[in-house]
């Protein structure tokens, strides 16, 4: 019982971390595109 709960928790952490990394990558790509287009952020 405890093993399945731990396994589920690990999967949730993996999915959460993956989504955070994906959002970070998308924001970095948009920042690169904006700077390449000439829009400078602060």
N, CA, C and O atoms as CSV, one atom per row, in Angstrom:
chain,resi,resn,atom,element,x,y,z
A,1,UNK,N,N,0.842,-1.199,0.000
A,1,UNK,CA,C,0.000,0.000,0.000
A,1,UNK,C,C,0.881,1.254,0.000
A,1,UNK,O,O,0.659,2.184,-0.776
A,2,UNK,N,N,1.882,1.261,0.883
A,2,UNK,CA,C,2.746,2.425,0.970
A,2,UNK,C,C,3.586,2.583,-0.296
A,2,UNK,O,O,3.889,3.701,-0.714
A,3,UNK,N,N,3.960,1.450,-0.905
A,3,UNK,CA,C,4.788,1.507,-2.112
A,3,UNK,C,C,4.028,2.167,-3.260
A,3,UNK,O,O,4.595,2.982,-3.988
A,4,UNK,N,N,2.755,1.824,-3.428
A,4,UNK,CA,C,1.983,2.407,-4.529
A,4,UNK,C,C,1.796,3.909,-4.310
A,4,UNK,O,O,1.812,4.685,-5.265
A,5,UNK,N,N,1.618,4.317,-3.050
A,5,UNK,CA,C,1.464,5.744,-2.762
A,5,UNK,C,C,2.752,6.492,-3.109
A,5,UNK,O,O,2.710,7.576,-3.690
A,6,UNK,N,N,3.894,5.906,-2.747
A,6,UNK,CA,C,5.183,6.525,-3.049
A,6,UNK,C,C,5.399,6.608,-4.556
A,6,UNK,O,O,5.908,7.602,-5.074
A,7,UNK,N,N,4.999,5.535,-5.249
A,7,UNK,CA,C,5.145,5.502,-6.702
A,7,UNK,C,C,4.291,6.600,-7.332
A,7,UNK,O,O,4.743,7.293,-8.244
A,8,UNK,N,N,3.065,6.759,-6.851
A,8,UNK,CA,C,2.174,7.791,-7.393
A,8,UNK,C,C,2.742,9.180,-7.130
A,8,UNK,O,O,2.655,10.067,-7.979
A,9,UNK,N,N,3.328,9.364,-5.941
A,9,UNK,CA,C,3.910,10.656,-5.594
A,9,UNK,C,C,5.084,10.971,-6.515
A,9,UNK,O,O,5.238,12.110,-6.956
A,10,UNK,N,N,5.909,9.972,-6.808
A,10,UNK,CA,C,7.046,10.177,-7.702
A,10,UNK,C,C,6.575,10.563,-9.096
A,10,UNK,O,O,7.152,11.444,-9.733
A,11,UNK,N,N,5.512,9.892,-9.572
A,11,UNK,CA,C,4.990,10.222,-10.905
A,11,UNK,C,C,4.456,11.641,-10.939
A,11,UNK,O,O,4.661,12.357,-11.919
A,12,UNK,N,N,3.767,12.058,-9.873
A,12,UNK,CA,C,3.234,13.423,-9.828
A,12,UNK,C,C,4.365,14.433,-9.848
A,12,UNK,O,O,4.277,15.457,-10.526
A,13,UNK,N,N,5.452,14.143,-9.091
A,13,UNK,CA,C,6.597,15.057,-9.070
A,13,UNK,C,C,7.263,15.109,-10.438
A,13,UNK,O,O,7.674,16.180,-10.884
A,14,UNK,N,N,7.372,13.969,-11.107
A,14,UNK,CA,C,7.991,13.931,-12.432
A,14,UNK,C,C,7.183,14.757,-13.429
A,14,UNK,O,O,7.743,15.533,-14.204
A,15,UNK,N,N,5.858,14.583,-13.402
A,15,UNK,CA,C,5.002,15.314,-14.341
A,15,UNK,C,C,5.035,16.816,-14.037
A,15,UNK,O,O,5.067,17.640,-14.951
A,16,UNK,N,N,5.028,17.164,-12.736
A,16,UNK,CA,C,5.071,18.571,-12.362
A,16,UNK,C,C,6.387,19.195,-12.801
A,16,UNK,O,O,6.404,20.288,-13.366
A,17,UNK,N,N,7.492,18.498,-12.541
A,17,UNK,CA,C,8.805,19.004,-12.939
A,17,UNK,C,C,8.905,19.143,-14.454
A,17,UNK,O,O,9.480,20.109,-14.955
A,18,UNK,N,N,8.344,18.180,-15.183
A,18,UNK,CA,C,8.387,18.238,-16.641
A,18,UNK,C,C,7.614,19.433,-17.170
A,18,UNK,O,O,8.054,20.103,-18.105
A,19,UNK,N,N,6.460,19.699,-16.569
A,19,UNK,CA,C,5.650,20.831,-17.036
A,19,UNK,C,C,6.353,22.153,-16.722
A,19,UNK,O,O,6.299,23.091,-17.518
A,20,UNK,N,N,7.010,22.226,-15.567
A,20,UNK,CA,C,7.734,23.442,-15.205
A,20,UNK,C,C,8.894,23.666,-16.165
A,20,UNK,O,O,9.135,24.791,-16.605
A,21,UNK,N,N,9.618,22.581,-16.492
A,21,UNK,CA,C,10.738,22.695,-17.434
A,21,UNK,C,C,10.240,23.111,-18.816
A,21,UNK,O,O,10.882,23.909,-19.498
A,22,UNK,N,N,9.087,22.563,-19.228
A,22,UNK,CA,C,8.544,22.898,-20.549
A,22,UNK,C,C,8.153,24.377,-20.592
A,22,UNK,O,O,8.418,25.060,-21.581
A,23,UNK,N,N,7.530,24.867,-19.531
A,23,UNK,CA,C,7.139,26.281,-19.493
A,23,UNK,C,C,8.370,27.174,-19.521
A,23,UNK,O,O,8.378,28.206,-20.192
A,24,UNK,N,N,9.417,26.776,-18.788
A,24,UNK,CA,C,10.653,27.553,-18.760
A,24,UNK,C,C,11.290,27.593,-20.145
A,24,UNK,O,O,11.761,28.641,-20.586
A,25,UNK,N,N,11.304,26.447,-20.832
A,25,UNK,CA,C,11.898,26.379,-22.177
A,25,UNK,C,C,11.109,27.257,-23.145
A,25,UNK,O,O,11.701,27.964,-23.961
A,26,UNK,N,N,9.781,27.219,-23.064
A,26,UNK,CA,C,8.944,28.030,-23.955
A,26,UNK,C,C,9.182,29.516,-23.700
A,26,UNK,O,O,9.264,30.305,-24.641
A,27,UNK,N,N,9.292,29.897,-22.426
A,27,UNK,CA,C,9.525,31.310,-22.109
A,27,UNK,C,C,10.897,31.760,-22.616
A,27,UNK,O,O,11.045,32.884,-23.096
A,28,UNK,N,N,11.900,30.882,-22.510
A,28,UNK,CA,C,13.229,31.232,-23.011
A,28,UNK,C,C,13.208,31.390,-24.530
A,28,UNK,O,O,13.832,32.305,-25.067
A,29,UNK,N,N,12.493,30.504,-25.221
A,29,UNK,CA,C,12.402,30.593,-26.681
A,29,UNK,C,C,11.707,31.890,-27.077
A,29,UNK,O,O,12.145,32.571,-28.004
A,30,UNK,N,N,10.615,32.240,-26.371
A,30,UNK,CA,C,9.917,33.484,-26.692
A,30,UNK,C,C,10.811,34.693,-26.426
A,30,UNK,O,O,10.779,35.669,-27.176
A,31,UNK,N,N,11.611,34.628,-25.353
A,31,UNK,CA,C,12.507,35.734,-25.047
A,31,UNK,C,C,13.555,35.880,-26.143
A,31,UNK,O,O,13.883,36.996,-26.546
A,32,UNK,N,N,14.084,34.749,-26.630
A,32,UNK,CA,C,15.067,34.793,-27.710
A,32,UNK,C,C,14.441,35.365,-28.981
A,32,UNK,O,O,15.055,36.180,-29.669
A,33,UNK,N,N,13.210,34.932,-29.290
A,33,UNK,CA,C,12.538,35.437,-30.483
A,33,UNK,C,C,12.282,36.933,-30.373
A,33,UNK,O,O,12.464,37.669,-31.344
A,34,UNK,N,N,11.861,37.386,-29.195
A,34,UNK,CA,C,11.572,38.805,-29.016
A,34,UNK,C,C,12.845,39.632,-29.136
A,34,UNK,O,O,12.835,40.693,-29.760
A,35,UNK,N,N,13.939,39.160,-28.547
A,35,UNK,CA,C,15.195,39.914,-28.645
A,35,UNK,C,C,15.712,39.885,-30.073
A,35,UNK,O,O,16.325,40.853,-30.522
A,36,UNK,N,N,15.478,38.796,-30.798
A,36,UNK,CA,C,15.922,38.702,-32.185
A,36,UNK,C,C,15.083,39.652,-33.051
A,36,UNK,O,O,15.581,40.187,-34.041
A,37,UNK,N,N,13.811,39.864,-32.682
A,37,UNK,CA,C,12.938,40.753,-33.449
A,37,UNK,C,C,13.220,42.213,-33.131
A,37,UNK,O,O,12.777,43.105,-33.854
A,38,UNK,N,N,13.963,42.462,-32.039
A,38,UNK,CA,C,14.330,43.845,-31.718
A,38,UNK,C,C,13.629,44.379,-30.480
A,38,UNK,O,O,13.862,45.521,-30.086
A,39,UNK,N,N,12.768,43.567,-29.855
A,39,UNK,CA,C,12.099,44.012,-28.637
A,39,UNK,C,C,12.966,43.636,-27.440
A,39,UNK,O,O,13.099,42.459,-27.106
A,40,UNK,N,N,13.545,44.625,-26.809
A,40,UNK,CA,C,14.414,44.356,-25.661
A,40,UNK,C,C,13.602,44.410,-24.385
A,40,UNK,O,O,12.880,45.376,-24.139
A,41,UNK,N,N,13.722,43.349,-23.554
A,41,UNK,CA,C,13.090,43.392,-22.238
A,41,UNK,C,C,14.093,43.973,-21.269
A,41,UNK,O,O,15.265,43.598,-21.273
A,42,UNK,N,N,13.634,44.879,-20.449
A,42,UNK,CA,C,14.404,45.586,-19.427
A,42,UNK,C,C,15.872,45.172,-19.361
A,42,UNK,O,O,16.625,45.696,-18.539
